[in-house]
Structure formats: C-alpha cells, structure tokens
Amino acid sequence: MRYINLTIKRVGDILGSGLGLVLVSPILLMSAFLIKILMPGPVFFKQKRTGKMGKQFYILKLRTMKVDREVEENHDFSKDEERKTPFGCFLRRVKVDELPQLINVFCGDMSLVGPRPTVREQTDQYTDYQKQRLQMRPGMTGLAQVNGNIALTWDERIEYDIDYVTNFSVWLDIRIILKTILVVFFGEERFKKIKGGRN
C-alpha cells in the first residue's frame, strides 16, 4: 500500500505542479517584471538544499532580497530582515515567492507535500532519528507549515516531519494541501492541528 501511495503521490505531483504552473504563470510573469523594475538583479534566487536521501538540489524562489552574493552563498540568514525589499516583503507575505518551487516539484526534486528542505549544514548535524525526515521528497508545504510553522521550535518541526513520514498516505497529503490553502487565506489559528494518522 505504501508503494501504491507513493506512486499516486508522484503522479499527483506531476499533474498538480504542471497545472499549477499554468494557472500561476500570469502571477509569476507579473512578479518577475516588477522584480526587474524594482529590484535590479536576477529574478530567481537559487540555493542548494538537501532532498530525499541526502540528494542535493537547487531550490527556486522569486528573489525578495537585495543582491548580495557573498551572504547568499554563505547562507547568512541573520541578515535576511535588513536585506528584504518592500516588494520582497509583499511577495513573502502572500507566499508568491515560493511558487517557482512548482518547477522543483515537476522535475522530481520536491513534492507538493513533505518536510521542508534544509541546507546541508543542518542535515549534516542530524541524529539517526532526525534523518528519518530525509526518507521522503521535501515539500512545498507540510505538517509543520500548517501546524504553527515559525511559532514552532526546531525539535517540534522535526517531530511533525517524522510524524508525516511515518504516517504518510494520499489522504494525509490531501488534508495538508486543503489546510494550506485555508491557512494562506484565513490564518492558521482558525483551524485545528493535523497529526499524521493519529486524528
């Protein structure tokens, strides 16, 4: 059953990301145009992340910060706040900056649902227990993202990710996608938490 669920998941990723790219292409084109006007530099921000079973890939985002190659290459997140542009803050607030990850999903580096991808510096420090989260493709959204996200501690996020990997099913993916849509439009606090196969 797990193999069947994983096969259905991959087919859903291909169809969902393909359709998604068609539907959001006007938004992406308009955002890219405004980025070029308001924030001189590249449209996309690429960063190496760790995927399934430790595979490295480049995640795609619309660029929301000032160009600073040295900081980008060294993953100095402490300077993110001061480097954001006003338009970049808007893109992040409405979650448009992450739409290019549909390309990552279509190509097979990511999934629509799964643990969020992290940088190698973090995954290199994983314990054997934490490495369980690498058994699935990283996702655009996941249990942690619909159950508190930035309000969670690192250990709580790991627990949600391992919960997802352990209790994965197509139905769980559908629930997470539906709640993601609701959270984006109405806020997370209005909806009860999802916990893998336990509720």
Order of alpha helices (4+ residues) and beta strands (2+ residues): alpha-beta-beta-alpha-alpha-alpha-alpha-beta-alpha-beta-alpha-alpha-alpha
